[in-house]
Every structure is written in structure tokens, then in C-alpha cells.
Amino acid sequence: MIPASEPIPNTPSLVQAKKELRETQFENFFETVLQKLEQGIALTEILRDDHRNFEYAGLLRWIHKDPIRKSRYYEAQEIGTEMIMAECIEIADGKDGLEDVQRSKLRIDTRLFQAKSWNRKRYGDVKTLEVNQNISITAALEQANARL
């Protein structure tokens, strides 16, 4: 028997059990994450409010391992952008009381940045590249024949 003062060694079965426990915890927590994302709450805040102290990167890796989970995660973020944009309107209208204009602008800009990153299709900056170039096929054929 190992004395209580010594740490328990990480045997392969213990490591596997810890991994399975973490997987189960993530699965149970995932629906809560989706619900809160749909409310426009950032993942960092969701994790900060949870008592289990999940690591941000670990949870994201777990989400990205499964295409269905990943898709649901991004869909929840897209839905959450609607809440974020509604908050921007409320802040701009000043319904939350008297507030410093610069602070309100910062709050709106921060939310707009979040909306752009969560839902690029709808709120992201559109960048297009237009290329107009005429190619003469006869000139290209003449150059190819000259090389032969």
C-alpha cells in the first residue's frame, strides 16, 4: 500500500480513466456551452463561471476533434451574434442609463469585433479580388510554336 504522503503514480489504467472522465465531463458540459454561446456569452466567460476549471485549449481541442461538435459550436456562435448585435443597439440607444460616450463606443466596438469573428459570413468584412486580364490565344500559340 502507498503511504498517503506520497503521490499516486500514473499507471496506464489511471491515465486512461482520467482521460475517460474528462471526456464524460466535456460531453456533459457541451450542451451548457452551446446554450450560453447562443446567448452571446464568450467561451472564456463560460469557463470562468464553471467550477470544474476546464482548460480553454483542452475544451476547444475536444470540440474540434468531432466534425459534428465543431459544426454545432460554430452554429451556436452564429446564433449568439444576434444577441450581441441586439446589445450593440441597446448600448447605442443608451437604454442602460447614463454612460460615458467613449466607454459606450468601446463596448459596441468590442461586440462588433466579436460578431465579426463569430459570424464572418454575415458580419465579417468582405474582401474581393478582381482580376481583369485579356489573353490572346493566337499570340500564345505563336510563342509556343516559336519555342518548338
N, C-alpha and C positions, 0 to 999 in steps of 0.2 A: 504494500500500500504506500502511496506517495504522501509524505507529510504535507499538511495544509499550507505551510510556509513556502513550499516550492511550487512553481508554475507547472501546470499540466502540459506535458509535451504534445505537440501537434502530430498526431498519428494520421495516416491517410484516411482512416474512417472518420476521425474527428473533423478533419478538414472538409471532407465530403458532407458531413452532417451540417457544418456551419454554412456551406455553400447552399445546400438544400433549404435550410432555414431562411437564409437571406432571399432566396428565390421566392419562397412562400410569402415572406413579408412584403416583397416588391409586388407580387400578384395581388395581395390584399389591399395594398396602398394605392395601386394604379388607378382604380375607379375614383378614388378621392382626388387624385391628381387631375384626372380628366375633368371632373366636376368643377374644381377650382380654376383650372385653366379656362374653362368655358365662361367663368365669371370675370375673366380678365386678370386673375391673380398670377403673378410670376412664380416660376418653379422655385426660385430662391426663397421667396416668402412662404410658399407651401412647406418647404423642407424646414425652414426656421421655426415654423409653428408646430411641427410634429415632434413628438417626444422621443422618437426612435433614433434620431441623429443619423439619418441616411446620408451618405456622401452624394453630392450632386453628380459628380462624374460617374460614379458607380451606377446610379439610377439611370442616367442617360444611356450608358453603355447597355444596360439591360433592356431599355426601351428600344434601342436601335438594333438589337440582335434579332428581333422578330419584325418582319415587314408589316404585319397587321397591327401590332402595338405601335410601331412607328407612325403608321398612317393615322391611327386613332389619336395619337399625341398631337400630330400636326393639324388634324381636323379640329381638335379641341382648341388649339391656339387660334385657328382661323375664326372660330365662333367667338372666342374671347375678345377678338379685336373689335367686335361690335360693341361690347361693353366698354372697352377702352375709348372708342370714339364717342360714345354717349357721355362718358366722363369729361372728355375734352369740351363738349358743348356746354355741359353744366359749369365747368370752370370758367369758360369764356363768358357765359351769361352772368356769372357772379352770383349764382343761387346759393353758394355756400357761405355767404356773408362777406364782409369787407375784408379784402386781402390785398397785399402788395401786388401791383400790376406785374412787376418783374418776376415775382415768385409764381404768379399765375401763368405767365408765359413759359417759365421753366417747366412747370408741371405739365402744360399742354405739349411742349416740345418733346419732353421725355416720353409721354404717352404716344405721341405720333411716331417717334422712333421705334417704340415697342411694337406698334401696329404695323409699321413697315417691315420689321423683321419677322413678325409672326405671320403676316399675310402679304407676301410680296406681290402676288397676283393682283390683289385689289388695292393695296395702299403703297406698294413699293414704287420707286422711281423707275420709269420705263426708259431704257436705253436702246436705241435702234442704230443700226449701222447700215447706211445706204451706199451701195456701190453702183456707179454708172460707168460702164466701160464698153466700148464697141470693139469687137474683134473682127478683123477681116479674114475670112476663111481662105480666100484666094491668095492673100499675102502670106498666110501661114503655110499653105501648100507650096507656094513658090519657094519659100525659105527651106522647107523640108526637102524639096527636090534639089535645091542647090547643095544641100549638105550631102546628098547621095551622090 
